Every structure is written in C-alpha cells, then in structure tokens.
C-alpha cells in the first residue's frame, strides 16, 4: 500500500479531535466525531510543492496522523476495524483559513477552503505493525522552527472509534486515507517556506510552499 496516494479514492478528514485545537479556534469540543471529505486530487507526496492558491491570503498547516485503509470496509464494528488498516502516514491538512472562516460566517460548506489541489500533503507509507495508534509522537516545523508537537494519546476519539464511525455510513476502499485531526499550534505558511512533518525516528517528509 506504499502507493496509497496514487490509488486512494478519497480522504476523510476528522475535525476537532484534540481539545486544545478546538479551544484555540474558539470551537466547542464535539460530543461525537465529525468529518468532511477531500478529493484524491488533493494528494501531494513527499518533496512536492504545496500551492498557495491565489484565492486565499492565509494558508495554514494542520499536522495529522493519516490512517491508510488496506481492505474494503463497510459497517465493520469497532472491535474489528484495525484488521482493515494497512498502515499510517504523517500528513498535513492544508487549509485556507480565511476562506474557512468566511464559509463559517456565511453558513456554507468548507470545500473551497479545504479541497484545493496539493492540499493533502503526505509522507511515506508506514506499515501498521510499526506503530501503536494510541502512542505516536508527531512534529511539524516551518523553516526549522517547531510549530506543532503532539502524541496521539491526546486524541478525543481514538483511531478505532473514528473508523467505526466513518465506515458505518461511508464505504472505505483500499488506499483511502483518514486524517485523524490536528492538535493545537496551527498557523500560517508563506511562499518560500519549507514545512517538515515527522514521526521522530520513523518517518519524515518535506514540502515547499510555492
């Protein structure tokens, strides 16, 4: 499944799955998971260029653990969902924050702020047996300066809970990616910046903002 970014049909993005991130944007902590969907055209692999599209003036990074689906899954119970996971990737949910805020104010969907080309940046595929989903350290830097640093044990809803919730109504296919939410520390990226994400000692990916 190392080529998940080439074969995945969709990206499921979980919102507000870390309490401190919800607080930093003035949002309530959810009582159950919620999500939105990015198209597969958002995928950008390690070393690629994240496009700062002219439609936005405020491009943000959101560090997230990505869960790569290995087998078709639909209505799989929580006790079995991990049997359908192929592995993980350290990822960035790239967000046009100004457009997102405008959509919220106008009570419109967020698609224009989340679904632009290159706006799901992903690292290499990591086989599921190499990591324990509830104890993964992740780090994001911009031009060498640490901006986000978290352990997945801080998630409000763990990976099995998220997968059960999503696949209850949406069929997940091999190569699909579930981004599991971002911690606090989201912030701007500008043209010329170099943004790196890592699971220390396991995987690192680097992207240029253009």
Protein Blocks (a to p, Z undefined) as FASTA:
>chain_A
ZZmmmmpgbdcddehkbfklmmmnopacdfbdcdddddfklpccehiacdddfkbcbdcd
ddddddddfbdcehiafklmmmmpgbdcdddddddfklmmmmmmnopafklmmmgghiac
cdddddfklpcfklcccdddeehiafbdcdfklpmbdfklmmmmmmmmmccdehiacdeb
jaehiacddehiacddddehkaccddddZZ
